[in-house]
Amino acid sequence: MNEPFTIRQFQPDDIKQVVSVNLRCLPENYPDQFFMGLFYHAPEAFFVAEHEGEVIGYIMCRIERGISGFGRLPVKKGHIVSVAVLNALRNKGIGKALIHAGMEGMMSYGATEFYLEVRKTNEEAVAVYEKLGYNIRRVLRGYYRDGEDAYLMTKNGSSKEEADDE
C-alpha cells in the first residue's frame, strides 16, 4: 500500500464492498439487511477504511442500554459488533484507526462503556484490543456457530488508552 488509507462514515452505497470484506475476512457472515439495520440504528458509529477508492475494512457498532459492567448504574454501552480489514493490509494501523473512529462514534451517542466479543484463537485481535485498553472480562463458551469460545472484552470509557504512540 503506497498511499495512506482514509477512514470515513459508511454510506449505503458501500454495502456490497463491506459485505465482500466481511465474506473474505471473517467466518461470521451477515446478510446485507443486518449491516443496514446497524447503520440505521447508529449511522455515526459505522465506518469504512478506504484505499484508492476501494473499501478495505469496516467497523459497525450498536448502542445498547444496560447496567454498568463497572458498577450498578444504568448506562449506554457501545457494542463493537464487527470489525474487519483485508488480510493483505493488516498490521498497518487500519484496524486500530477503525476502532478509534467507532468508539468516537459510539461516544457521540452517549456511550460510556464499550464491549465486544472476539474468538479466543484470534490472538492478534485480542492483542490490539488490549493495547486499546480493553480487558478480557470472561469466556463465552461455544459463542460462535462453529462452537468456538469467545472472549468478552470490555473497556470503561474513562480508562486511559495506551499505545497511542504507534
LUMTOR-229007 format. One record per atom (N, C-alpha, C, O): x, y, z. Coordinates in nm, 3 decimals, always signed. Layout:
<pts>
((X Y Z))
...
</pts>
This chain:
<pts>
((+0.086 -0.117 +0.000))
((+0.000 +0.000 +0.000))
((+0.090 +0.123 +0.000))
((+0.163 +0.146 +0.096))
((+0.085 +0.199 -0.106))
((+0.174 +0.315 -0.121))
((+0.117 +0.440 -0.058))
((+0.190 +0.518 +0.003))
((-0.012 +0.460 -0.073))
((-0.076 +0.581 -0.020))
((-0.147 +0.549 +0.110))
((-0.183 +0.433 +0.135))
((-0.167 +0.650 +0.193))
((-0.239 +0.624 +0.318))
((-0.386 +0.592 +0.291))
((-0.444 +0.628 +0.189))
((-0.443 +0.524 +0.387))
((-0.585 +0.492 +0.382))
((-0.663 +0.607 +0.446))
((-0.606 +0.690 +0.517))
((-0.792 +0.611 +0.420))
((-0.878 +0.709 +0.485))
((-0.989 +0.635 +0.559))
((-1.032 +0.526 +0.518))
((-1.034 +0.694 +0.666))
((-1.148 +0.643 +0.742))
((-1.261 +0.741 +0.721))
((-1.245 +0.862 +0.739))
((-1.376 +0.689 +0.682))
((-1.493 +0.774 +0.663))
((-1.618 +0.699 +0.706))
((-1.617 +0.577 +0.722))
((-1.726 +0.774 +0.724))
((-1.852 +0.710 +0.761))
((-1.905 +0.626 +0.646))
((-1.895 +0.662 +0.529))
((-1.961 +0.513 +0.684))
((-2.026 +0.423 +0.589))
((-2.140 +0.495 +0.520))
((-2.212 +0.573 +0.582))
((-2.156 +0.469 +0.392))
((-2.271 +0.518 +0.314))
((-2.343 +0.396 +0.258))
((-2.278 +0.295 +0.229))
((-2.474 +0.402 +0.241))
((-2.546 +0.285 +0.189))
((-2.488 +0.228 +0.058))
((-2.497 +0.108 +0.034))
((-2.429 +0.313 -0.025))
((-2.368 +0.264 -0.149))
((-2.248 +0.173 -0.123))
((-2.205 +0.102 -0.214))
((-2.193 +0.174 -0.001))
((-2.077 +0.091 +0.034))
((-2.115 -0.053 +0.066))
((-2.026 -0.136 +0.084))
((-2.243 -0.085 +0.073))
((-2.286 -0.213 +0.129))
((-2.223 -0.333 +0.059))
((-2.179 -0.426 +0.127))
((-2.218 -0.334 -0.072))
((-2.162 -0.451 -0.143))
((-2.014 -0.472 -0.109))
((-1.970 -0.585 -0.090))
((-1.937 -0.362 -0.103))
((-1.796 -0.374 -0.070))
((-1.775 -0.418 +0.075))
((-1.685 -0.497 +0.103))
((-1.858 -0.368 +0.167))
((-1.847 -0.407 +0.307))
((-1.879 -0.555 +0.322))
((-1.808 -0.628 +0.392))
((-1.985 -0.601 +0.258))
((-2.021 -0.743 +0.264))
((-1.908 -0.827 +0.205))
((-1.878 -0.935 +0.257))
((-1.845 -0.780 +0.099))
((-1.734 -0.852 +0.039))
((-1.616 -0.864 +0.136))
((-1.557 -0.971 +0.148))
((-1.583 -0.754 +0.206))
((-1.475 -0.759 +0.305))
((-1.512 -0.859 +0.414))
((-1.428 -0.940 +0.455))
((-1.635 -0.855 +0.461))
((-1.681 -0.947 +0.565))
((-1.666 -1.092 +0.519))
((-1.615 -1.176 +0.593))
((-1.709 -1.121 +0.398))
((-1.701 -1.258 +0.346))
((-1.557 -1.307 +0.331))
((-1.528 -1.424 +0.356))
((-1.469 -1.217 +0.292))
((-1.328 -1.255 +0.271))
((-1.249 -1.267 +0.400))
((-1.149 -1.338 +0.405))
((-1.293 -1.197 +0.506))
((-1.211 -1.188 +0.627))
((-1.260 -1.268 +0.747))
((-1.179 -1.313 +0.828))
((-1.389 -1.286 +0.759))
((-1.444 -1.342 +0.882))
((-1.528 -1.466 +0.857))
((-1.595 -1.475 +0.753))
((-1.527 -1.560 +0.950))
((-1.615 -1.675 +0.936))
((-1.762 -1.641 +0.968))
((-1.852 -1.714 +0.928))
((-1.784 -1.529 +1.041))
((-1.921 -1.487 +1.071))
((-1.966 -1.393 +0.960))
((-1.912 -1.284 +0.943))
((-2.065 -1.436 +0.885))
((-2.113 -1.356 +0.773))
((-2.258 -1.318 +0.798))
((-2.336 -1.392 +0.858))
((-2.291 -1.200 +0.750))
((-2.423 -1.144 +0.775))
((-2.488 -1.102 +0.643))
((-2.418 -1.066 +0.548))
((-2.621 -1.107 +0.637))
((-2.689 -1.057 +0.517))
((-2.682 -0.904 +0.512))
((-2.662 -0.838 +0.614))
((-2.701 -0.849 +0.392))
((-2.700 -0.703 +0.373))
((-2.790 -0.633 +0.475))
((-2.754 -0.527 +0.527))
((-2.908 -0.691 +0.501))
((-3.006 -0.627 +0.589))
((-2.952 -0.609 +0.731))
((-2.987 -0.513 +0.798))
((-2.866 -0.701 +0.776))
((-2.809 -0.690 +0.910))
((-2.719 -0.566 +0.917))
((-2.729 -0.487 +1.011))
((-2.631 -0.550 +0.818))
((-2.544 -0.433 +0.813))
((-2.627 -0.305 +0.807))
((-2.599 -0.208 +0.878))
((-2.728 -0.304 +0.720))
((-2.809 -0.183 +0.703))
((-2.889 -0.152 +0.829))
((-2.909 -0.035 +0.862))
((-2.935 -0.254 +0.900))
((-3.006 -0.232 +1.025))
((-2.918 -0.163 +1.128))
((-2.962 -0.072 +1.198))
((-2.791 -0.207 +1.136))
((-2.698 -0.142 +1.229))
((-2.667 +0.000 +1.184))
((-2.653 +0.090 +1.267))
((-2.655 +0.021 +1.054))
((-2.632 +0.155 +1.002))
((-2.748 +0.248 +1.040))
((-2.725 +0.359 +1.087))
((-2.871 +0.203 +1.021))
((-2.985 +0.289 +1.053))
((-2.998 +0.311 +1.204))
((-3.048 +0.415 +1.247))
((-2.954 +0.215 +1.283))
((-2.958 +0.227 +1.429))
((-2.856 +0.330 +1.479))
((-2.888 +0.412 +1.566))
((-2.735 +0.326 +1.425))
((-2.628 +0.415 +1.474))
((-2.536 +0.454 +1.358))
((-2.422 +0.408 +1.351))
((-2.584 +0.538 +1.267))
((-2.504 +0.573 +1.150))
((-2.371 +0.642 +1.184))
((-2.275 +0.632 +1.107))
((-2.365 +0.710 +1.297))
((-2.241 +0.780 +1.336))
((-2.134 +0.685 +1.389))
((-2.023 +0.727 +1.419))
((-2.169 +0.554 +1.401))
((-2.075 +0.456 +1.456))
((-2.048 +0.342 +1.358))
((-2.016 +0.230 +1.399))
((-2.062 +0.369 +1.229))
((-2.036 +0.270 +1.125))
((-1.940 +0.336 +1.026))
((-1.975 +0.433 +0.959))
((-1.819 +0.283 +1.019))
((-1.714 +0.344 +0.938))
((-1.652 +0.242 +0.843))
((-1.657 +0.122 +0.865))
((-1.595 +0.296 +0.735))
((-1.516 +0.214 +0.644))
((-1.376 +0.273 +0.633))
((-1.355 +0.393 +0.650))
((-1.281 +0.185 +0.603))
((-1.145 +0.226 +0.566))
((-1.139 +0.212 +0.414))
((-1.185 +0.113 +0.358))
((-1.080 +0.312 +0.351))
((-1.078 +0.315 +0.205))
((-0.935 +0.342 +0.158))
((-0.861 +0.418 +0.219))
((-0.900 +0.277 +0.047))
((-0.770 +0.299 -0.017))
((-0.793 +0.294 -0.167))
((-0.843 +0.195 -0.221))
((-0.754 +0.403 -0.234))
((-0.770 +0.414 -0.380))
((-0.911 +0.379 -0.425))
((-0.930 +0.309 -0.524))
((-1.010 +0.430 -0.352))
((-1.150 +0.411 -0.389))
((-1.209 +0.276 -0.354))
((-1.326 +0.250 -0.384))
((-1.131 +0.189 -0.291))
((-1.180 +0.057 -0.255))
((-1.195 +0.048 -0.104))
((-1.107 +0.091 -0.029))
((-1.307 -0.009 -0.059))
((-1.327 -0.034 +0.084))
((-1.239 -0.152 +0.123))
((-1.250 -0.261 +0.066))
((-1.151 -0.130 +0.220))
((-1.055 -0.232 +0.262))
((-1.080 -0.279 +0.405))
((-1.013 -0.370 +0.454))
((-1.177 -0.217 +0.473))
((-1.211 -0.255 +0.609))
((-1.334 -0.181 +0.656))
((-1.378 -0.086 +0.592))
((-1.389 -0.225 +0.767))
((-1.507 -0.160 +0.823))
((-1.516 -0.189 +0.971))
((-1.453 -0.281 +1.023))
((-1.596 -0.108 +1.040))
((-1.638 -0.134 +1.177))
((-1.784 -0.095 +1.187))
((-1.824 +0.011 +1.140))
((-1.864 -0.183 +1.247))
((-2.004 -0.148 +1.272))
((-2.033 -0.172 +1.419))
((-1.992 -0.272 +1.478))
((-2.107 -0.078 +1.476))
((-2.131 -0.078 +1.620))
((-2.279 -0.057 +1.649))
((-2.357 -0.014 +1.563))
((-2.315 -0.088 +1.771))
((-2.454 -0.072 +1.817))
((-2.449 -0.003 +1.953))
((-2.354 -0.020 +2.028))
((-2.552 +0.073 +1.983))
((-2.566 +0.137 +2.113))
((-2.674 +0.063 +2.190))
((-2.784 +0.040 +2.138))
((-2.643 +0.025 +2.313))
((-2.737 -0.050 +2.396))
((-2.747 +0.015 +2.533))
((-2.655 +0.084 +2.576))
((-2.858 -0.008 +2.600))
((-2.874 +0.038 +2.737))
((-2.865 -0.084 +2.828))
((-2.915 -0.191 +2.796))
((-2.800 -0.064 +2.943))
((-2.789 -0.175 +3.036))
((-2.726 -0.130 +3.166))
((-2.693 -0.013 +3.184))
((-2.710 -0.226 +3.254))
((-2.646 -0.199 +3.382))
((-2.495 -0.194 +3.359))
((-2.440 -0.277 +3.287))
((-2.431 -0.098 +3.421))
((-2.287 -0.084 +3.406))
((-2.214 -0.211 +3.444))
((-2.248 -0.277 +3.543))
((-2.114 -0.245 +3.365))
((-2.027 -0.357 +3.399))
((-1.926 -0.319 +3.505))
((-1.851 -0.403 +3.554))
((-1.923 -0.191 +3.540))
((-1.825 -0.140 +3.636))
((-1.894 -0.083 +3.760))
((-1.830 -0.017 +3.841))
((-2.024 -0.109 +3.775))
((-2.099 -0.057 +3.888))
((-2.243 -0.104 +3.876))
((-2.270 -0.207 +3.814))
((-2.334 -0.030 +3.935))
((-2.475 -0.072 +3.934))
((-2.567 +0.026 +3.863))
((-2.689 +0.007 +3.862))
((-2.512 +0.128 +3.805))
((-2.595 +0.230 +3.742))
((-2.629 +0.192 +3.598))
((-2.552 +0.124 +3.531))
((-2.745 +0.237 +3.550))
((-2.777 +0.217 +3.408))
((-2.689 +0.308 +3.322))
((-2.666 +0.424 +3.356))
((-2.642 +0.255 +3.209))
((-2.555 +0.330 +3.120))
((-2.588 +0.297 +2.975))
((-2.661 +0.202 +2.946))
((-2.532 +0.378 +2.887))
((-2.533 +0.343 +2.745))
((-2.401 +0.272 +2.717))
((-2.294 +0.319 +2.753))
((-2.413 +0.157 +2.651))
((-2.295 +0.078 +2.618))
((-2.276 +0.076 +2.467))
((-2.371 +0.064 +2.391))
((-2.151 +0.089 +2.426))
((-2.117 +0.076 +2.286))
((-2.070 -0.066 +2.259))
((-1.981 -0.117 +2.327))
((-2.132 -0.130 +2.161))
((-2.100 -0.270 +2.127))
((-2.035 -0.273 +1.989))
((-2.100 -0.242 +1.889))
((-1.909 -0.312 +1.984))
((-1.845 -0.334 +1.854))
((-1.896 -0.468 +1.804))
((-1.858 -0.573 +1.856))
((-1.981 -0.464 +1.704))
((-2.044 -0.585 +1.652))
((-1.949 -0.660 +1.558))
((-1.938 -0.782 +1.565))
((-1.882 -0.586 +1.471))
((-1.792 -0.649 +1.375))
((-1.691 -0.548 +1.325))
((-1.724 -0.432 +1.299))
((-1.567 -0.593 +1.313))
((-1.461 -0.512 +1.254))
((-1.375 -0.606 +1.171))
((-1.343 -0.717 +1.214))
((-1.338 -0.562 +1.051))
((-1.256 -0.645 +0.963))
((-1.171 -0.557 +0.873))
((-1.211 -0.448 +0.833))
((-1.053 -0.609 +0.842))
((-0.960 -0.545 +0.748))
((-0.910 -0.656 +0.657))
((-0.880 -0.766 +0.702))
((-0.900 -0.626 +0.527))
((-0.850 -0.727 +0.433))
((-0.716 -0.782 +0.482))
((-0.630 -0.708 +0.528))
((-0.700 -0.913 +0.471))
((-0.581 -0.981 +0.524))
((-0.451 -0.920 +0.474))
((-0.358 -0.903 +0.552))
((-0.443 -0.888 +0.348))
((-0.319 -0.837 +0.290))
((-0.280 -0.699 +0.344))
((-0.167 -0.656 +0.327))
((-0.374 -0.631 +0.408))
((-0.349 -0.495 +0.456))
((-0.348 -0.484 +0.608))
((-0.358 -0.374 +0.663))
((-0.337 -0.596 +0.675))
((-0.333 -0.594 +0.822))
((-0.197 -0.546 +0.869))
((-0.100 -0.543 +0.793))
((-0.190 -0.509 +0.996))
((-0.068 -0.461 +1.062))
((-0.019 -0.328 +1.005))
((+0.101 -0.301 +1.004))
((-0.112 -0.246 +0.958))
((-0.078 -0.113 +0.905))
((-0.152 -0.003 +0.981))
((-0.153 +0.113 +0.938))
((-0.215 -0.038 +1.093))
((-0.287 +0.060 +1.173))
((-0.431 +0.084 +1.130))
((-0.498 +0.170 +1.187))
((-0.478 +0.010 +1.031))
((-0.614 +0.032 +0.979))
((-0.718 -0.011 +1.082))
((-0.813 +0.062 +1.109))
((-0.701 -0.129 +1.138))
((-0.796 -0.177 +1.239))
((-0.803 -0.085 +1.359))
((-0.911 -0.054 +1.409))
((-0.686 -0.042 +1.406))
((-0.681 +0.049 +1.521))
((-0.753 +0.180 +1.488))
((-0.828 +0.232 +1.571))
((-0.732 +0.233 +1.367))
((-0.799 +0.358 +1.326))
((-0.950 +0.338 +1.319))
((-1.026 +0.427 +1.357))
((-0.993 +0.223 +1.269))
((-1.137 +0.195 +1.264))
((-1.196 +0.187 +1.404))
((-1.304 +0.240 +1.430))
((-1.126 +0.122 +1.495))
((-1.175 +0.109 +1.633))
((-1.184 +0.247 +1.699))
((-1.283 +0.277 +1.766))
((-1.082 +0.330 +1.679))
((-1.088 +0.466 +1.733))
((-1.209 +0.541 +1.678))
((-1.282 +0.605 +1.754))
((-1.231 +0.533 +1.547))
((-1.345 +0.602 +1.486))
((-1.477 +0.548 +1.541))
((-1.567 +0.625 +1.574))
((-1.488 +0.416 +1.551))
((-1.610 +0.355 +1.603))
((-1.638 +0.397 +1.745))
((-1.753 +0.425 +1.781))
((-1.533 +0.403 +1.828))
((-1.553 +0.444 +1.966))
((-1.594 +0.591 +1.975))
((-1.680 +0.626 +2.056))
((-1.533 +0.676 +1.894))
((-1.575 +0.817 +1.890))
((-1.722 +0.827 +1.849))
((-1.799 +0.903 +1.908))
((-1.758 +0.749 +1.749))
((-1.898 +0.748 +1.705))
((-1.992 +0.703 +1.814))
((-2.098 +0.763 +1.835))
((-1.955 +0.596 +1.886))
((-2.040 +0.547 +1.995))
((-2.050 +0.650 +2.107))
((-2.156 +0.666 +2.167))
((-1.939 +0.720 +2.136))
((-1.942 +0.824 +2.240))
((-2.034 +0.938 +2.199))
((-2.093 +1.003 +2.286))
((-2.047 +0.964 +2.070))
((-2.137 +1.072 +2.025))
((-2.283 +1.040 +2.058))
((-2.367 +1.130 +2.063))
((-2.313 +0.912 +2.081))
((-2.447 +0.871 +2.124))
((-2.457 +0.860 +2.276))
((-2.561 +0.822 +2.329))
((-2.349 +0.894 +2.346))
((-2.352 +0.892 +2.492))
((-2.299 +0.764 +2.554))
((-2.312 +0.746 +2.675))
((-2.240 +0.675 +2.476))
((-2.185 +0.551 +2.533))
((-2.067 +0.584 +2.624))
((-1.980 +0.664 +2.589))
((-2.066 +0.523 +2.740))
((-1.958 +0.544 +2.837))
((-1.882 +0.414 +2.866))
((-1.779 +0.417 +2.932))
((-1.933 +0.303 +2.819))
((-1.866 +0.174 +2.832))
((-1.873 +0.106 +2.696))
((-1.963 +0.132 +2.616))
((-1.776 +0.017 +2.672))
((-1.767 -0.047 +2.542))
((-1.740 -0.195 +2.561))
((-1.675 -0.236 +2.658))
((-1.790 -0.276 +2.469))
((-1.760 -0.419 +2.475))
((-1.763 -0.480 +2.337))
((-1.816 -0.423 +2.241))
((-1.705 -0.599 +2.330))
((-1.701 -0.674 +2.205))
((-1.678 -0.821 +2.239))
((-1.639 -0.855 +2.350))
((-1.703 -0.905 +2.142))
((-1.670 -1.046 +2.152))
((-1.565 -1.076 +2.045))
((-1.572 -1.024 +1.934))
((-1.468 -1.160 +2.081))
((-1.362 -1.195 +1.987))
((-1.326 -1.342 +2.009))
((-1.325 -1.391 +2.122))
((-1.296 -1.412 +1.900))
((-1.257 -1.552 +1.911))
((-1.133 -1.566 +2.000))
((-1.038 -1.488 +1.988))
((-1.134 -1.665 +2.088))
((-1.019 -1.688 +2.175))
((-0.893 -1.714 +2.094))
((-0.783 -1.677 +2.136))
((-0.908 -1.777 +1.978))
((-0.790 -1.810 +1.897))
((-0.738 -1.692 +1.815))
((-0.632 -1.702 +1.754))
((-0.811 -1.581 +1.812))
((-0.769 -1.464 +1.734))
((-0.676 -1.378 +1.820))
((-0.711 -1.268 +1.862))
((-0.556 -1.432 +1.844))
((-0.463 -1.367 +1.936))
((-0.419 -1.229 +1.887))
((-0.396 -1.139 +1.968))
((-0.408 -1.212 +1.757))
((-0.369 -1.082 +1.701))
((-0.472 -0.975 +1.736))
((-0.436 -0.865 +1.779))
((-0.600 -1.007 +1.718))
((-0.706 -0.911 +1.750))
((-0.711 -0.884 +1.900))
((-0.726 -0.770 +1.943))
((-0.699 -0.989 +1.980))
((-0.702 -0.972 +2.125))
((-0.591 -0.876 +2.168))
((-0.613 -0.789 +2.252))
((-0.472 -0.892 +2.110))
((-0.359 -0.804 +2.144))
((-0.389 -0.659 +2.107))
((-0.355 -0.568 +2.183))
((-0.451 -0.637 +1.992))
((-0.486 -0.500 +1.951))
((-0.586 -0.441 +2.049))
((-0.569 -0.328 +2.095))
((-0.690 -0.516 +2.083))
((-0.790 -0.466 +2.178))
((-0.727 -0.435 +2.313))
((-0.761 -0.335 +2.376))
((-0.637 -0.521 +2.359))
((-0.571 -0.495 +2.487))
((-0.488 -0.367 +2.481))
((-0.488 -0.290 +2.577))
((-0.419 -0.343 +2.370))
((-0.342 -0.219 +2.357))
((-0.432 -0.097 +2.360))
((-0.391 +0.011 +2.402))
((-0.556 -0.115 +2.317))
((-0.652 -0.003 +2.316))
((-0.728 +0.009 +2.447))
((-0.822 +0.088 +2.457))
((-0.688 -0.068 +2.548))
((-0.747 -0.054 +2.680))
((-0.860 -0.150 +2.713))
((-0.921 -0.138 +2.819))
((-0.889 -0.245 +2.625))
((-0.991 -0.346 +2.654))
((-0.931 -0.455 +2.741))
((-0.813 -0.488 +2.729))
((-1.014 -0.511 +2.828))
((-0.972 -0.620 +2.915))
((-1.064 -0.739 +2.895))
((-1.183 -0.724 +2.869))
((-1.006 -0.858 +2.906))
((-1.089 -0.979 +2.898))
((-1.173 -0.986 +3.025))
((-1.120 -0.989 +3.136))
((-1.303 -0.989 +3.005))
((-1.396 -0.992 +3.120))
((-1.430 -1.136 +3.157))
((-1.431 -1.174 +3.274))
((-1.459 -1.217 +3.053))
((-1.489 -1.358 +3.076))
((-1.489 -1.434 +2.944))
((-1.483 -1.374 +2.836))
((-1.495 -1.566 +2.954))
((-1.502 -1.653 +2.836))
((-1.649 -1.686 +2.811))
((-1.722 -1.723 +2.903))
((-1.690 -1.673 +2.686))
((-1.825 -1.710 +2.645))
((-1.813 -1.846 +2.575))
((-1.772 -1.853 +2.460))
((-1.848 -1.951 +2.645))
((-1.832 -2.088 +2.594))
((-1.924 -2.113 +2.474))
((-2.044 -2.084 +2.479))
((-1.867 -2.167 +2.366))
((-1.944 -2.204 +2.248))
((-2.016 -2.088 +2.183))
((-2.121 -2.107 +2.121))
((-1.962 -1.969 +2.194))
((-2.029 -1.848 +2.146))
((-2.053 -1.849 +1.994))
((-2.159 -1.807 +1.948))
((-1.956 -1.896 +1.919))
((-1.967 -1.891 +1.773))
((-2.039 -2.014 +1.718))
((-2.041 -2.121 +1.781))
((-2.096 -1.997 +1.602))
((-2.175 -2.101 +1.538))
((-2.096 -2.232 +1.525))
((-2.154 -2.340 +1.535))
((-1.965 -2.223 +1.504))
((-1.883 -2.344 +1.491))
((-1.841 -2.401 +1.627))
((-1.766 -2.498 +1.633))
((-1.891 -2.341 +1.735))
((-1.864 -2.393 +1.869))
((-1.744 -2.332 +1.940))
((-1.720 -2.362 +2.056))
((-1.669 -2.246 +1.870))
((-1.551 -2.186 +1.933))
((-1.593 -2.088 +2.043))
((-1.696 -2.022 +2.034))
((-1.509 -2.082 +2.146))
((-1.531 -1.988 +2.256))
((-1.490 -1.847 +2.214))
((-1.408 -1.829 +2.124))
((-1.548 -1.750 +2.281))
((-1.513 -1.609 +2.260))
((-1.471 -1.550 +2.393))
((-1.511 -1.596 +2.500))
((-1.389 -1.446 +2.385))
((-1.366 -1.361 +2.499))
((-1.464 -1.246 +2.492))
((-1.486 -1.189 +2.385))
((-1.524 -1.212 +2.604))
((-1.598 -1.088 +2.617))
((-1.497 -0.988 +2.669))
((-1.441 -1.006 +2.778))
((-1.472 -0.882 +2.592))
((-1.375 -0.781 +2.632))
((-1.449 -0.650 +2.655))
((-1.539 -0.614 +2.579))
((-1.410 -0.579 +2.760))
((-1.477 -0.455 +2.797))
((-1.376 -0.342 +2.817))
((-1.257 -0.364 +2.840))
((-1.430 -0.223 +2.808))
((-1.349 -0.103 +2.831))
((-1.440 +0.003 +2.893))
((-1.549 +0.029 +2.844))
((-1.393 +0.062 +3.000))
((-1.463 +0.173 +3.062))
((-1.422 +0.298 +2.984))
((-1.303 +0.320 +2.962))
((-1.517 +0.379 +2.944))
((-1.489 +0.497 +2.863))
((-1.395 +0.595 +2.929))
((-1.335 +0.678 +2.860))
((-1.381 +0.588 +3.060))
((-1.292 +0.683 +3.127))
((-1.152 +0.626 +3.148))
((-1.065 +0.695 +3.202))
((-1.130 +0.498 +3.104))
((-0.995 +0.443 +3.124))
((-0.900 +0.497 +3.020))
((-0.940 +0.527 +2.908))
((-0.775 +0.508 +3.057))
((-0.674 +0.567 +2.970))
((-0.638 +0.472 +2.856))
((-0.614 +0.353 +2.878))
((-0.634 +0.525 +2.735))
((-0.591 +0.445 +2.620))
((-0.440 +0.439 +2.618))
((-0.372 +0.538 +2.648))
((-0.389 +0.324 +2.582))
((-0.245 +0.305 +2.573))
((-0.206 +0.292 +2.427))
((-0.292 +0.280 +2.339))
((-0.079 +0.295 +2.403))
((-0.021 +0.267 +2.270))
((-0.063 +0.368 +2.164))
((-0.073 +0.333 +2.046))
((-0.088 +0.491 +2.203))
((-0.122 +0.592 +2.104))
((+0.000 +0.637 +2.024))
((-0.013 +0.709 +1.925))
((+0.118 +0.596 +2.067))
((+0.238 +0.640 +2.000))
((+0.279 +0.546 +1.886))
((+0.384 +0.565 +1.826))
((+0.197 +0.446 +1.855))
((+0.232 +0.353 +1.746))
((+0.211 +0.416 +1.610))
((+0.236 +0.352 +1.508))
</pts>
